[in-house]
Amino acid sequence: MPLYYVALLVTWLLTGDTATITRAALFQFVGFQAFPYSVVWWTLVTEIQFYLLLPLGMLLWTAGPRGRLSCIVLLLAWATAYTALVVVGEMASGKTFLLSKSLFARAPAFLIGIAAAAAWLRLADAPVLRQRSRLVAGLSLALLLLTLALLERILLAVTRMAKGAAEVTWHLHHSYEAALWAVIILCLLLGQLPAKRLLVNRALAVVGKLSYSLYLLHVPVLFYLIYPLRESMGLAAYQASAWLYLIPAAALALSLALSLASYHWVEKPFLRRKRALPV
């Protein structure tokens, strides 16, 4: 939340777009209205909706039998509406477009994440997984490769359909993709994979800590580094030059540096304050 509001404040100072910033501050859908800063904001709004709803769901679930029954009834009501609008209907058409970018339509991904977390908690100390056996390593690697192959098929299908058409006619691809990513994460965490340290290591753990800042910052950095040069050179000349590779590399380095700064100056101080709050 603090970093999100800092991003809104900086964007308002640079653009003066009060209407868009106000909508984003109230967790309403914002797309390209404050380009290039606002491109990723809608996803954060969806996450915030989840973070606001999850504690309420937990309060109901722990309130006794009636609370649990209420949770089940609410989930069934959501599943019915989701089936009618997403599985059967066209989600991203007309007034339902905003719903497609909301927690209502993205709830399966969050539910899959919850299920993956539960699986991790149950299986992390399982004796069969703690033993270093070739069978476990082989099965983990086979499952990982199969999952990556299925993920490639889904992403390729979305690319061929064009993203807009996929949103309208095949919104379920988000759920399929989320499920496959959950399997990949569990394979990396639980499996005894060869060369696991290439993906699970301290360097990538640092990138993981910076990922939220990196997510907020990378689009403006890419835009302001690439667009002026591409406009001055012309698209064809830019694509034929070494800048096509050098500029994205420079953008990655700059984005990581800015993310490190925002993590230490914005995120980390608020995280310390949060840890100091009474439970």
N, C-alpha and C positions, 0 to 999 in steps of 0.2 A: 504493500500500500504506500509507504513513504516514497519509494523510488518511482512508483507510478505517478504519484502526484508531483514529484519533482520534474518528471518528464512532461507532464501537462503544463506546469508553470513555465518551463523553458520554451515549450512550443508556443504558448500564449505570448511570451515576451518577443519571440522571433516573428510570429505571424499576426498577432493581434486578433485572432479569430475567437472572440469570446463565446459565440454561440456553440461552436464545436467543442471547445474546451469545457464548457458548462455541461453539455450532454455527456462527455466522457467522464467528467468528475462525478456525475450522478449514475454512472455505470449503465448508460444507454449505448446502443450500437453506434459506432463510429467507424467508417471505412477509410476512404481516400480523401475525406474532406480537408484534412490538414496534411496533405502529402508533402514530403515523404515520412513525416514523423508518426503519423497515425495509422500506418499500414497494419501494424500488429496489435493495435489497441483492442479490437473487438474480441480477440482471443482472451485477453486479460480480463475483460468484462465478464466473459463466460466463466472463467475460473473464479472470479470474485463471487458470482452468483452461487457457485458450488460451495465456496467457503462460508457463505452466509447461510446456506440451507443445511449443510452437513451438521453443524451443532444442534440445530432444531430437530433434525432427524434423530440424532443421538439422544437428545433429551426425551423424545417420545419413546425410543426403543428401550431406554433404561427406566421408564416410568411404570413398568409392570405389564401384565397381560393386555390391558386395554391399550396402552401405548404401543405395544408391539403390533396389536391388531390394527391400530390406526395406521402404522407405518406400512403394513402389508396392503391395506385397502388403498392407500395413497399410491403405492407402487403399482398396484393393479390398474388403478385409474390412469396413471401415466402410461403404462404399457398399452392400454386400450387406445388412448388418444395417439400415442406414438405409432402404433400399427396403422391406425386410420389415416394419419397424415403423412407418414414417412414410408412405411412399407407398402401401403396400397396407393396413397395419394401422391401428388407432386409437391414436395416440400417447399422448394425454392421458387414458387410462382406467386405473384401478387403479394398480398398481405402476409403470407406465410414465410416470406423470405427472411424476415427478422427472426422468426422462430427457428429457422435453420441454423442461425448463428448463435442461438441461445442455449442455455443448459437443457432446455426441453429436448432439443434434437441431439445434443452432444452427450446426454446422460449415459448412454451405453459405454462410451469411452471411460467415463469416470467410474462406472460400476465395474468395468473390466480391471481398472487400476486397483480398486478396492479388493477385488477377487485375487489379483496377483499379489498384493501385499499380504493377504490372508494366507495364500499358498506359501509365500516366503517365510512367514512366521511359523507355520506348521512344519515345513520341510527343512528349514535351515539346520536343525540339529538331528535330523533323521539319521540313524546309524548307517543305513545303506549309502547315504550320500557323503558321510564323513569318512568312509573307507575309500582309499585311493585305489579304485579298481579300473581295469581297462574296459570292462563292460559298461560301467557308468560313463566313462569318458567317451567311449564309442557311441553310445546311445545319445548322449548330449550333443555331440558333434553332428550326428545324423539328423537329429531334430532341428538343430540350428540351421543347417544347410537347407533342409526342406522348408523351414519357415522363411528363410531369406528368398528362396525360389518362389514361394507363393506370394511374398510381399512384392517381388519384382513384377509378377504377373498383374497384381492389382494396380500398382502404380503405372505400369505400361498401359493398362486398359483405360485408366483415368486420363492419361496423356492423349491417347488416341481419340477418346470421346470429347476432349476439351473440357476444362475444369467447369465451365458454366453448365454445359450439358450434363456432366456427371453430378453436379449439385442438384439439378432438377430431377433427373431420372434415376439416379443411383446413389442417393444419399447414404445408403447403407455401407458404401465403401469405407467411410470413416470408421465404422464399427469393426469391419473386417481388419482394417489396418491396425487399429488399436489392439485388437486381440493378438495379432501377429507380433507386434512390438512387445507386448506383455510376455509372450513366449520367449522372444529373443532375450529380454532382460533376465527372465528366470533361468534360461540356459546359461547366461554369463555368470549369474550369481551362484547358482546351485551346481552347475555342471563342472566336471574336471576336464576342461577343454585344453587341448594342446595350444601353446602360444597364447594362453589366456591373458598374459600380462601385456600383450599388445593393445588390448582394449580395456583392461581393468588395471590401472596403474595410477601413480600419484599425479602425473602430468594431466591426464584426462580428468582426474578428480578435481584438480584446480579449475580446469575449464568448466566442469560441472558446477562448481561454486559460483563461477562468473556467468553462468548461462543465462540467468534472468536479465542481468545488465546487458549482456551481449545481445540478447533477443531484442531489447528495447532500442539499442543503439545501432545495430548493424545496417539497417535499411537506409537511414539518413547518411551514414558514412559512405556506403556504397554509391548512393545517388550522387553525392557532392564530389566524389572522386572520379566517378566514371562519366557522368553526364556532360560536364563542361568540356572534357577532353574529346569525347565522342562527337560533340556538336562542332568543335573547332576543326577536327580532322575529317569528319564525315564518317558515316557508319561503315562503309566498305573499307576505307583506309584503316580505321580503328580495328576492325576485325582481322585485318591482314597483318597487323603490327604486333610487336612483342608486348605492347601495353595491354593487350587483351588478357594476358596472364599476369603481368607485373602489378597492374592496378588492383585486381582482386586480392593479390597477396599482401599488398600494402594496406588495403582496407581491412583485411583480417588482423594484421598486426596493430593497426590503429584502433580497431574495435576492441581488441583484447586489452590494450593499454587503457583506453577510456573505461572499459568495464572494470578493470582492476581498481581504478580511481573511484568509480561510483560505488563499488562494493565496500571499499575501506571508508569512504567519507559519508555514505548514505545508508547502505544496507547494514553494515556491521554495527555502527552505533545503535541503531534501532533494535537489532537482534540482541545486543547486550541489555538494553532496557527491557525487552520482552522477557529475557531469562530472569531478570530481577523481580518480575511481577509475582505476587503470591499465587500459588496454584489453588 
